[in-house]
Amino acid sequence: MFTAMSDGSFRLDGRMTRCALGKTGVIEADLKREGDGKSPLGAWAIRRVLYRPDKAERPQTRLPTRALERDDGWCDAPGDPAYNRAVKLPHPASAEHMWREDDVYDLVCVLAHNDDPPVSPLGSAIFLHLAKPDYSPTEGCIALSREDMLELLSLAQLGDLLMIEQA
């Protein structure tokens, strides 16, 4: 199990490192709402890994892995039937672009937040992704350095959980 703490610390293989969390803090998962900028407290299974094949080779991991494509998106429109699901762009409703220029989605772990089935508007696209160099806050995701993400991926296996806890 891997643990992100609300104070920006992250427990990884017996050591503490840094992470970035939501720009407006953390919140109980049942109170999470689309666009609130909060990271949901709880334990979230790591479903799969997505990566930019033009920027890196397939990461070494036992998790299911897929290369991103330029037209990959993630629906964040609460009223859309594809809410909190992967979509192809253009999509008729609001959808996040997964092929980004800022490098944060070069490696992405899809987490099991609000996905079985998705309930509108309890939050979409809660990922574990790469942190910006200054560890600036996310829109609700968890973000790690590239080195820490690669270490996590080398250790993770299907069924592992990522915890988000109050410090």
GROMACS elastic network, one bead per residue, 0.5 to 0.9 nm:
[ bonds ]
;  ai    aj funct       b0    kb
    1    11     6  0.86929   500
    1    12     6  0.82897   500
    1    13     6  0.85248   500
    1   156     6  0.84193   500
    1   160     6  0.58407   500
    1   161     6  0.51383   500
    1   162     6  0.59777   500
    1   163     6  0.72376   500
    2    10     6  0.74794   500
    2    11     6  0.58032   500
    2    12     6  0.57528   500
    2    13     6  0.76159   500
    2   152     6  0.81710   500
    2   160     6  0.80368   500
    2   161     6  0.64539   500
    2   163     6  0.60678   500
    2   164     6  0.87313   500
    3     9     6  0.83483   500
    3    10     6  0.55630   500
    3    11     6  0.50413   500
    3    12     6  0.72140   500
    3    43     6  0.87549   500
    3   161     6  0.84277   500
    3   162     6  0.57068   500
    3   164     6  0.58786   500
    3   165     6  0.71361   500
    4     7     6  0.84405   500
    4     8     6  0.69698   500
    4     9     6  0.60737   500
    4    11     6  0.65271   500
    4    18     6  0.86404   500
    4    19     6  0.69851   500
    4    20     6  0.86785   500
    4    21     6  0.82062   500
    4   142     6  0.74915   500
    4   162     6  0.74137   500
    4   163     6  0.60145   500
    4   165     6  0.63071   500
    4   166     6  0.86970   500
    4   167     6  0.89992   500
    5     8     6  0.56440   500
    5     9     6  0.52740   500
    5    10     6  0.60297   500
    5    11     6  0.81615   500
    5    19     6  0.82961   500
    5    21     6  0.85867   500
    5   163     6  0.82031   500
    5   164     6  0.58792   500
    5   166     6  0.57693   500
    5   167     6  0.53265   500
    6     9     6  0.72867   500
    6    20     6  0.88930   500
    6    21     6  0.71980   500
    6    25     6  0.70048   500
    6    26     6  0.65293   500
    6    39     6  0.88046   500
    6    41     6  0.89187   500
    6   164     6  0.72946   500
    6   165     6  0.61503   500
    6   166     6  0.50090   500
    6   167     6  0.52108   500
    7    10     6  0.89340   500
    7    19     6  0.88030   500
    7    20     6  0.89171   500
    7    21     6  0.86847   500
    7   166     6  0.77135   500
    7   167     6  0.57753   500
    8    17     6  0.85318   500
    8    18     6  0.57651   500
    8    19     6  0.50231   500
    8    20     6  0.56754   500
    8    21     6  0.67220   500
    8   167     6  0.87284   500
    9    16     6  0.64187   500
    9    17     6  0.57154   500
    9    19     6  0.57079   500
    9    20     6  0.82382   500
    9   167     6  0.86485   500
   10    15     6  0.81802   500
   10    16     6  0.54639   500
   10    17     6  0.50905   500
   10    18     6  0.54437   500
   10    19     6  0.58188   500
   10   144     6  0.85020   500
   11    14     6  0.64292   500
   11    15     6  0.57115   500
   11    17     6  0.64894   500
   11    18     6  0.85663   500
   12    15     6  0.53859   500
   12    16     6  0.61497   500
   12    17     6  0.70979   500
   12   148     6  0.79075   500
   12   151     6  0.83255   500
   12   152     6  0.69513   500
   13    16     6  0.83278   500
   13   151     6  0.86791   500
   13   152     6  0.79250   500
   13   155     6  0.81162   500
   17   144     6  0.86554   500
   17   148     6  0.79770   500
   18   135     6  0.81802   500
   18   143     6  0.87206   500
   18   144     6  0.68350   500
   18   145     6  0.79125   500
   18   148     6  0.88468   500
   19   131     6  0.72710   500
   19   135     6  0.68767   500
   19   142     6  0.66443   500
   19   143     6  0.53760   500
   19   145     6  0.75702   500
   20    23     6  0.86160   500
   20   131     6  0.66198   500
   20   132     6  0.86770   500
   20   135     6  0.54300   500
   20   136     6  0.64070   500
   20   137     6  0.53223   500
   20   138     6  0.65594   500
   20   141     6  0.79275   500
   20   142     6  0.56665   500
   20   144     6  0.67816   500
   21    24     6  0.84920   500
   21    25     6  0.67942   500
   21    26     6  0.76618   500
   21    37     6  0.89933   500
   21    38     6  0.76699   500
   21    39     6  0.61973   500
   21   135     6  0.87706   500
   21   136     6  0.83499   500
   21   137     6  0.54210   500
   21   138     6  0.55457   500
   21   139     6  0.78344   500
   21   140     6  0.61690   500
   21   141     6  0.58732   500
   21   143     6  0.66143   500
   22    25     6  0.51053   500
   22    26     6  0.66032   500
   22    36     6  0.87777   500
   22    37     6  0.52458   500
   22    39     6  0.50074   500
   22    40     6  0.88054   500
   22   137     6  0.53562   500
   22   139     6  0.51682   500
   22   141     6  0.60295   500
   22   142     6  0.72954   500
   23    26     6  0.87273   500
   23    36     6  0.88730   500
   23    37     6  0.54591   500
   23    38     6  0.64780   500
   23    39     6  0.84351   500
   23   136     6  0.80160   500
   23   138     6  0.55293   500
   23   139     6  0.60392   500
   23   140     6  0.69095   500
   24    36     6  0.73724   500
   24    37     6  0.53035   500
   24    38     6  0.52398   500
   24    39     6  0.81763   500
   24   137     6  0.82409   500
   24   138     6  0.88544   500
   24   139     6  0.82603   500
   24   140     6  0.80885   500
   25    37     6  0.73339   500
   25    38     6  0.50835   500
   25    39     6  0.63883   500
   25    40     6  0.89518   500
   25   137     6  0.87796   500
   25   140     6  0.80378   500
   26    29     6  0.88823   500
   26    32     6  0.87863   500
   26    37     6  0.85083   500
   26    40     6  0.57369   500
   26    41     6  0.63117   500
   26   140     6  0.80104   500
   26   164     6  0.82741   500
   26   165     6  0.83341   500
   26   166     6  0.75818   500
   27    30     6  0.83102   500
   27    31     6  0.65649   500
   27    32     6  0.62531   500
   27    38     6  0.61506   500
   27    39     6  0.62664   500
   27    40     6  0.51783   500
   27    41     6  0.57480   500
   27   166     6  0.89099   500
   28    31     6  0.54457   500
   28    32     6  0.65120   500
   28    39     6  0.85994   500
   28    40     6  0.57332   500
   28    41     6  0.51285   500
   28    42     6  0.74994   500
   29    32     6  0.51246   500
   29    33     6  0.87309   500
   29    39     6  0.82717   500
   29    41     6  0.55823   500
   29    42     6  0.67469   500
   29   113     6  0.84530   500
   29   114     6  0.87556   500
   29   122     6  0.78391   500
   29   123     6  0.89176   500
   30    33     6  0.84380   500
   30    40     6  0.83075   500
   30   122     6  0.71522   500
   31    40     6  0.83454   500
   31   122     6  0.73750   500
   32    35     6  0.89461   500
   32    36     6  0.72502   500
   32    38     6  0.70489   500
   32    39     6  0.78261   500
   32    40     6  0.62391   500
   32   121     6  0.81686   500
   32   122     6  0.53024   500
   32   123     6  0.61281   500
   33    36     6  0.56797   500
   33    37     6  0.85548   500
   33    38     6  0.82354   500
   33   120     6  0.84432   500
   33   121     6  0.55694   500
   33   123     6  0.51245   500
   33   124     6  0.87014   500
   34    37     6  0.80153   500
   34    76     6  0.76170   500
   34    77     6  0.84779   500
   34    78     6  0.74238   500
   34   120     6  0.80807   500
   34   121     6  0.53599   500
   34   122     6  0.58463   500
   34   124     6  0.65584   500
   35    38     6  0.80764   500
   35    76     6  0.88176   500
   35   123     6  0.72633   500
   35   124     6  0.86726   500
   35   139     6  0.74380   500
   35   140     6  0.82840   500
   36    39     6  0.88267   500
   36   123     6  0.84092   500
   36   139     6  0.77688   500
   36   140     6  0.77271   500
   37   137     6  0.89244   500
   37   138     6  0.72109   500
   37   141     6  0.85439   500
   38   138     6  0.84101   500
   38   139     6  0.67621   500
   38   141     6  0.79685   500
   39   126     6  0.76063   500
   39   138     6  0.85230   500
   39   139     6  0.78446   500
   39   141     6  0.58871   500
   39   142     6  0.73952   500
   39   164     6  0.77190   500
   40   113     6  0.80649   500
   40   123     6  0.87077   500
   40   126     6  0.83138   500
   40   140     6  0.74228   500
   40   141     6  0.85461   500
   40   164     6  0.69183   500
   40   165     6  0.88111   500
   41   163     6  0.73533   500
   41   165     6  0.56140   500
   41   166     6  0.73953   500
   42   113     6  0.89003   500
   42   162     6  0.82350   500
   42   163     6  0.56049   500
   42   164     6  0.53298   500
   42   165     6  0.66395   500
   43   112     6  0.86671   500
   43   113     6  0.85803   500
   43   161     6  0.58887   500
   43   162     6  0.56141   500
   43   164     6  0.64571   500
   43   165     6  0.85949   500
   44    47     6  0.87908   500
   44   111     6  0.57673   500
   44   112     6  0.51243   500
   44   113     6  0.59656   500
   44   160     6  0.83683   500
   44   161     6  0.52489   500
   44   162     6  0.51671   500
   44   163     6  0.62337   500
   44   164     6  0.81602   500
   45   110     6  0.85976   500
   45   111     6  0.57123   500
   45   112     6  0.51309   500
   45   113     6  0.79760   500
   45   158     6  0.80177   500
   45   159     6  0.59327   500
   45   160     6  0.57244   500
   45   162     6  0.61807   500
   45   163     6  0.86925   500
   46    49     6  0.81935   500
   46    63     6  0.81351   500
   46   109     6  0.63791   500
   46   110     6  0.60771   500
   46   112     6  0.63531   500
   46   128     6  0.86881   500
   46   156     6  0.83757   500
   46   157     6  0.82845   500
   46   158     6  0.68879   500
   46   159     6  0.67480   500
   46   160     6  0.60954   500
   46   161     6  0.59667   500
   46   162     6  0.67882   500
   47    63     6  0.75763   500
   47    64     6  0.74748   500
   47   109     6  0.70793   500
   47   110     6  0.54771   500
   47   111     6  0.55929   500
   47   112     6  0.62435   500
   47   158     6  0.69913   500
   47   159     6  0.77300   500
   47   160     6  0.87600   500
   48    63     6  0.57731   500
   48    65     6  0.57669   500
   48    66     6  0.78891   500
   48   108     6  0.82868   500
   48   109     6  0.56901   500
   48   110     6  0.54624   500
   48   111     6  0.76458   500
   48   158     6  0.80775   500
   49    59     6  0.86166   500
   49    61     6  0.87609   500
   49    63     6  0.66902   500
   49    64     6  0.61904   500
   49    66     6  0.63601   500
   49    67     6  0.84514   500
   49   107     6  0.70736   500
   49   108     6  0.55687   500
   49   110     6  0.62954   500
   49   153     6  0.85567   500
   50    58     6  0.89339   500
   50    64     6  0.87437   500
   50    65     6  0.58506   500
   50    66     6  0.50693   500
   50    67     6  0.56229   500
   50    68     6  0.59230   500
   50   105     6  0.80793   500
   50   106     6  0.77868   500
   50   107     6  0.58716   500
   50   108     6  0.50746   500
   50   109     6  0.64113   500
   50   110     6  0.76903   500
   51    54     6  0.89141   500
   51    55     6  0.83660   500
   51    56     6  0.74989   500
   51    57     6  0.82267   500
   51    58     6  0.69835   500
   51    59     6  0.78476   500
   51    65     6  0.77839   500
   51    66     6  0.66472   500
   51    67     6  0.50517   500
   51    68     6  0.55792   500
   51   105     6  0.71498   500
   51   106     6  0.51760   500
   51   108     6  0.62805   500
   51   109     6  0.88803   500
   52    55     6  0.55482   500
   52    56     6  0.63053   500
   52    57     6  0.80968   500
   52    58     6  0.84701   500
   52    67     6  0.59712   500
   52    68     6  0.54245   500
   52    69     6  0.76777   500
   52    99     6  0.74195   500
   52   103     6  0.88932   500
   52   105     6  0.74885   500
   52   107     6  0.67743   500
   53    56     6  0.53487   500
   53    57     6  0.59106   500
   53    58     6  0.70051   500
   53    67     6  0.58163   500
   53    68     6  0.69558   500
   53    69     6  0.84415   500
   53   106     6  0.82497   500
   54    57     6  0.79301   500
   55   103     6  0.88345   500
   55   106     6  0.69932   500
   56    59     6  0.77627   500
   56   106     6  0.77311   500
   56   107     6  0.87739   500
   57    60     6  0.88257   500
   58    61     6  0.86574   500
   58    65     6  0.76672   500
   58    66     6  0.81334   500
   58    67     6  0.74998   500
   59    65     6  0.81241   500
   59   107     6  0.84130   500
   59   150     6  0.70884   500
   59   153     6  0.72801   500
   59   154     6  0.79406   500
   60    63     6  0.88079   500
   60   150     6  0.77389   500
   60   153     6  0.67290   500
   60   154     6  0.56468   500
   61    64     6  0.79972   500
   61    65     6  0.80538   500
   61   150     6  0.85545   500
   61   152     6  0.86427   500
   61   153     6  0.51114   500
   61   155     6  0.71011   500
   61   156     6  0.67109   500
   61   157     6  0.73438   500
   62    65     6  0.84091   500
   62   153     6  0.77225   500
   62   154     6  0.73653   500
   62   155     6  0.80282   500
   62   156     6  0.66047   500
   62   157     6  0.51691   500
   62   158     6  0.70459   500
   63   153     6  0.76502   500
   63   156     6  0.68127   500
   63   157     6  0.53396   500
   63   158     6  0.54824   500
   64   157     6  0.88477   500
   64   158     6  0.77081   500
   68    71     6  0.83329   500
   68    72     6  0.65440   500
   68    98     6  0.74523   500
   68    99     6  0.70333   500
   68   106     6  0.86839   500
   69    72     6  0.54924   500
   69    98     6  0.82792   500
   69    99     6  0.70051   500
   70    73     6  0.86968   500
   70    89     6  0.85605   500
   70    97     6  0.85438   500
   70    98     6  0.77413   500
   70    99     6  0.54983   500
   70   100     6  0.88549   500
   71    87     6  0.84209   500
   71    88     6  0.54743   500
   71    90     6  0.73193   500
   71    97     6  0.77007   500
   71    98     6  0.79173   500
   71    99     6  0.73559   500
   72    86     6  0.71541   500
   72    87     6  0.61409   500
   72    89     6  0.60085   500
   72    90     6  0.88399   500
   72    96     6  0.86281   500
   72    97     6  0.64643   500
   72    98     6  0.55683   500
   72    99     6  0.67056   500
   73    85     6  0.85401   500
   73    86     6  0.58139   500
   73    87     6  0.50155   500
   73    88     6  0.55618   500
   73    89     6  0.58760   500
   73    90     6  0.82128   500
   73    91     6  0.80467   500
   73    95     6  0.57849   500
   73    96     6  0.52726   500
   73    98     6  0.50917   500
   73    99     6  0.77884   500
   74    82     6  0.85258   500
   74    83     6  0.80236   500
   74    84     6  0.64724   500
   74    85     6  0.56262   500
   74    87     6  0.54601   500
   74    88     6  0.79945   500
   74    89     6  0.88411   500
   74    94     6  0.85549   500
   74    95     6  0.50925   500
   74    96     6  0.50244   500
   74    97     6  0.67484   500
   74    98     6  0.69737   500
   74   124     6  0.82106   500
   74   125     6  0.66823   500
   75    78     6  0.83498   500
   75    80     6  0.77557   500
   75    82     6  0.60558   500
   75    83     6  0.50904   500
   75    84     6  0.53299   500
   75    85     6  0.56391   500
   75    86     6  0.63981   500
   75    87     6  0.63559   500
   75    91     6  0.79861   500
   75    93     6  0.72023   500
   75    94     6  0.60530   500
   75    96     6  0.62750   500
   75   124     6  0.75659   500
   75   125     6  0.78704   500
   76    79     6  0.89258   500
   76    80     6  0.81770   500
   76    82     6  0.83808   500
   76    83     6  0.56526   500
   76    84     6  0.58228   500
   76    85     6  0.81253   500
   76    93     6  0.80627   500
   76    94     6  0.58101   500
   76    95     6  0.52451   500
   76    96     6  0.67379   500
   76   121     6  0.89703   500
   76   123     6  0.78358   500
   76   124     6  0.56760   500
   76   125     6  0.70830   500
   77    80     6  0.54980   500
   77    81     6  0.87177   500
   77    82     6  0.80930   500
   77    83     6  0.57543   500
   77    84     6  0.79750   500
   77    93     6  0.60653   500
   77    94     6  0.51152   500
   77    95     6  0.68205   500
   77   120     6  0.85363   500
   77   121     6  0.83675   500
   77   124     6  0.85756   500
   78    81     6  0.82597   500
   78    82     6  0.87271   500
   78    83     6  0.56965   500
   78    84     6  0.81545   500
   78    94     6  0.89300   500
   78   119     6  0.82752   500
   78   121     6  0.51422   500
   78   122     6  0.84038   500
   78   123     6  0.82841   500
   78   124     6  0.84950   500
   79    82     6  0.86055   500
   79    83     6  0.70681   500
   79    93     6  0.86455   500
   79   120     6  0.69324   500
   79   121     6  0.80914   500
   80    83     6  0.52993   500
   80    92     6  0.88768   500
   80    93     6  0.66090   500
   80    94     6  0.85286   500
   80   120     6  0.88145   500
   81    84     6  0.89788   500
   81    85     6  0.89101   500
   82    85     6  0.53456   500
   82    86     6  0.75792   500
   82    87     6  0.73313   500
   82    93     6  0.88827   500
   82   118     6  0.88401   500
   83    86     6  0.85610   500
   83    95     6  0.88221   500
   83   118     6  0.67552   500
   83   119     6  0.81143   500
   83   120     6  0.72089   500
   83   121     6  0.86345   500
   83   124     6  0.71775   500
   84   114     6  0.76032   500
   84   115     6  0.67876   500
   84   118     6  0.62049   500
   84   119     6  0.85558   500
   84   120     6  0.86138   500
   84   123     6  0.75157   500
   84   125     6  0.60791   500
   84   126     6  0.89163   500
   85   115     6  0.78839   500
   85   118     6  0.82058   500
   85   124     6  0.80102   500
   85   125     6  0.80197   500
   86    95     6  0.88473   500
   87    90     6  0.85115   500
   87    91     6  0.69227   500
   87    95     6  0.77248   500
   88    91     6  0.62780   500
   89    92     6  0.84174   500
   89    95     6  0.78335   500
   89    97     6  0.78298   500
   90    93     6  0.86256   500
   90    95     6  0.83498   500
   91    94     6  0.70648   500
   91    95     6  0.67123   500
   92    95     6  0.85034   500
   96   125     6  0.82201   500
   97   100     6  0.64516   500
   98   105     6  0.64540   500
   98   106     6  0.88097   500
   99   103     6  0.86895   500
   99   105     6  0.69532   500
   99   106     6  0.79081   500
  100   103     6  0.62724   500
  100   104     6  0.73431   500
  100   105     6  0.63846   500
  100   106     6  0.78575   500
  101   104     6  0.81664   500
  101   105     6  0.86280   500
  102   105     6  0.77982   500
  102   106     6  0.87048   500
  102   132     6  0.81041   500
  103   106     6  0.52058   500
  103   107     6  0.83136   500
  103   130     6  0.73576   500
  103   131     6  0.87101   500
  103   132     6  0.80264   500
  104   107     6  0.71029   500
  104   108     6  0.79953   500
  104   129     6  0.59897   500
  104   131     6  0.60552   500
  104   132     6  0.65961   500
  104   143     6  0.81674   500
  105   108     6  0.54698   500
  105   129     6  0.58850   500
  105   130     6  0.63704   500
  106   129     6  0.78340   500
  106   130     6  0.71893   500
  107   128     6  0.84292   500
  107   129     6  0.58948   500
  107   130     6  0.63830   500
  107   146     6  0.80620   500
  107   149     6  0.78736   500
  107   150     6  0.87235   500
  108   127     6  0.64707   500
  108   128     6  0.57478   500
  108   130     6  0.71937   500
  108   149     6  0.89654   500
  109   127     6  0.56815   500
  109   129     6  0.63298   500
  109   153     6  0.88981   500
  110   113     6  0.86128   500
  110   125     6  0.77241   500
  110   126     6  0.72228   500
  110   127     6  0.50968   500
  110   128     6  0.66963   500
  110   129     6  0.87333   500
  111   114     6  0.88382   500
  111   115     6  0.84970   500
  111   125     6  0.82368   500
  111   126     6  0.63583   500
  111   127     6  0.55814   500
  111   128     6  0.70688   500
  111   161     6  0.86986   500
  111   162     6  0.79893   500
  112   115     6  0.57157   500
  112   116     6  0.77463   500
  112   126     6  0.82664   500
  112   127     6  0.88882   500
  113   116     6  0.82814   500
  113   118     6  0.83964   500
  113   123     6  0.79399   500
  113   124     6  0.76301   500
  113   125     6  0.82343   500
  113   126     6  0.64683   500
  113   127     6  0.86278   500
  114   117     6  0.67365   500
  114   119     6  0.63742   500
  114   120     6  0.87945   500
  114   122     6  0.67152   500
  114   123     6  0.68115   500
  114   124     6  0.70470   500
  114   126     6  0.87127   500
  115   119     6  0.76513   500
  115   124     6  0.83399   500
  116   119     6  0.83530   500
  118   121     6  0.85313   500
  118   122     6  0.78445   500
  118   123     6  0.85212   500
  118   124     6  0.81472   500
  119   122     6  0.58476   500
  119   123     6  0.80611   500
  120   123     6  0.72298   500
  120   124     6  0.86896   500
  121   124     6  0.79723   500
  123   126     6  0.73380   500
  123   140     6  0.87806   500
  124   127     6  0.88740   500
  125   140     6  0.84139   500
  125   141     6  0.76481   500
  126   139     6  0.85512   500
  126   140     6  0.62622   500
  126   142     6  0.76949   500
  127   140     6  0.82017   500
  127   141     6  0.50542   500
  127   142     6  0.63763   500
  127   143     6  0.81259   500
  128   141     6  0.59809   500
  128   143     6  0.55531   500
  128   144     6  0.75196   500
  128   149     6  0.85832   500
  128   162     6  0.88235   500
  129   141     6  0.73536   500
  129   142     6  0.63928   500
  129   144     6  0.64255   500
  129   145     6  0.85773   500
  129   146     6  0.87425   500
  129   149     6  0.77578   500
  130   142     6  0.82689   500
  130   144     6  0.50203   500
  130   145     6  0.56297   500
  130   146     6  0.59186   500
  130   149     6  0.71192   500
  131   134     6  0.77227   500
  131   135     6  0.54284   500
  131   136     6  0.74424   500
  131   137     6  0.85763   500
  131   138     6  0.84250   500
  131   142     6  0.81279   500
  131   145     6  0.53252   500
  131   146     6  0.75273   500
  132   135     6  0.50764   500
  132   136     6  0.62337   500
  132   137     6  0.86798   500
  132   143     6  0.80039   500
  132   144     6  0.84380   500
  132   145     6  0.77711   500
  133   136     6  0.77712   500
  133   145     6  0.78495   500
  135   138     6  0.86328   500
  135   143     6  0.76706   500
  135   144     6  0.80440   500
  135   145     6  0.83528   500
  137   140     6  0.80919   500
  137   141     6  0.85940   500
  137   142     6  0.86883   500
  137   143     6  0.84004   500
  138   141     6  0.56193   500
  138   142     6  0.70458   500
  138   143     6  0.74061   500
  139   142     6  0.89816   500
  142   164     6  0.86262   500
  143   149     6  0.85196   500
  144   147     6  0.80395   500
  144   148     6  0.60390   500
  144   149     6  0.58250   500
  145   148     6  0.52430   500
  145   149     6  0.60828   500
  145   150     6  0.85906   500
  146   149     6  0.50556   500
  146   150     6  0.61086   500
  146   151     6  0.86016   500
  147   150     6  0.52262   500
  147   151     6  0.62796   500
  147   152     6  0.86907   500
  148   151     6  0.50416   500
  148   152     6  0.61175   500
  148   153     6  0.85581   500
  149   152     6  0.50370   500
  149   153     6  0.60899   500
  149   154     6  0.85875   500
  150   153     6  0.50553   500
  150   154     6  0.61826   500
  150   155     6  0.87689   500
  151   154     6  0.51264   500
  151   155     6  0.64577   500
  151   156     6  0.86924   500
  152   155     6  0.52188   500
  152   156     6  0.59275   500
  153   156     6  0.51597   500
  153   157     6  0.80498   500
  154   157     6  0.84683   500
  156   159     6  0.85026   500
  156   160     6  0.62877   500
  156   161     6  0.88546   500
  157   160     6  0.57680   500
  158   161     6  0.88156   500
